[in-house]
Every structure is written in C-alpha cells, then in structure tokens.
Amino acid sequence: MPKLKPEEIALRRREIVEAARRCFIRSGFHQTTTDEICREASITPGGLYHYFSNKEELIKAVVQYAADSALQIIQEAATTEPDPRSALRRMGGFFLQAFYEPDFDNVARLDLETWSEAMRSDDLLRMLHQGRGATRDSIAEVIREGVRRGDLTDKIDPTALANLFTAIVTGLRVGRLLGPNDADPNKVMEALGILIRGELLPNPDAAPAEGSSPRPAARTP
C-alpha cells in the first residue's frame, strides 16, 4: 500500500467508519460481516485491517463517530445562534427532525444494540458515558449562559435540566420503537414547552370554572 499523508489516512478512516455505520444501521453489529463493510467502503479485507485491527475496534469507531457528530451539532448551535434560547430551540429542532428521518427506526435500533453491547464491554460503556456526558455538558453550558444573561431562571440547575432534556430524547427514541404511534414527537415538544414556560397550571388569579371546587387558601407559615 502506498504511503499516505496523515490527512489522507484520517479521511480514509472516516470513509470506512461511515461505510461501516451504514452497514450496521441496515443489519446490526452482529449480522454485518467484514466482507459487507469492505464492499460498502470499496476496500479489500487487507486494506480494512490496515486501518482497524478487528471488527470490535471498528464498532468503537462508529460509536465515537456518532457521539462526535451529535456534539458538533450542539456546539455549532451554541456558537452560531444569537442567544441561548435560540440555541436551545435549534438543538430541539435537530433532535425532533431525527424522528422523521427515513432511517430513524434502524438508527434507533442500532442505539439499543450499542447500549446492550456496552453492558458487556467496559471500554464501550466508558465511550458512551463520555460521549453522552460531553453532549449534556454542552447543553448545560448553554443553559448556564442563559441564566447568566437573565434569559432563564436561576432556580434551575443547568446540568439537571440538560440531563432531563437528554433523558426525554432517549425515552422518545425507545418509545417510538416499542409503539410507533403512541407518541407524536411534535406534541411532546409542545408539552415540554408548556412546562418550561410554566403554563401547565391554570392562571391562579382566574375564577374557578363552573362546577369545580374552589382553590384552597394558601397556608401561612
């Protein structure tokens, strides 16, 4: 194999990782063969093993690629939007859009398979923890900046809210697989917006609806 420049090696590795990810999305980790990956990447088996020593190493590279891609989108929103609230809306739009991608179900299944594999691999679990942690921390920093600017209340813990956001997205992805028609992601995001704006409860100054019980008087300390 001719000697390649470092940037050429990095580009070829990325091309192989992207090809492997497409194969894993179609067939899963265990059903995908190295021959299939070689065909997808237009590379010989010998060439593949020049870049990755085994399939497990390639799986880790695919997991890292997905984590890096998600983090890049989050960071781009944080640095290019004019304010934290706009950045958070853009992040929400990104996660929402993913539910309507043609390959959503297969990508979500690959996520589930990745999590399952991580329960048996300390290295993979560590990679997932670091990747999810980096994404959460980037979201938390946007929230923190919103608090500093006075755009968001200082009553909220930024890390806790970022954890809640990522947990909601994860739960929706799993729920979509278990019951495709059980939840409309757009409606869920609208409900989340109502919660964030504090509009879930009726106006405390409004008169009770006809036939409803009066609101109990507030207790004094």
Buried (B, 14 or more C-beta within 10 A) or exposed (E): EEEEEEEEEEEBBEBBBEBBBBBBBBBBBEEBEBEBBBEBBEBEEEBBBBBBEEBBEBBBBBBBBBBEEBBEBBBBBBEEBEEBBBBBBBBBEBBBEBBEEEEBBBBBBBBEBBBEBBEEBEEBBEBBEEBBEBBBBBBBBBBBBBBEEEBBEEEBBBBEBBBBBBEBBBEBBEBBEEEEEEBEBEEBBEEBEEEBEEEEEEEEEEEEEEEEEEEEEEEEE
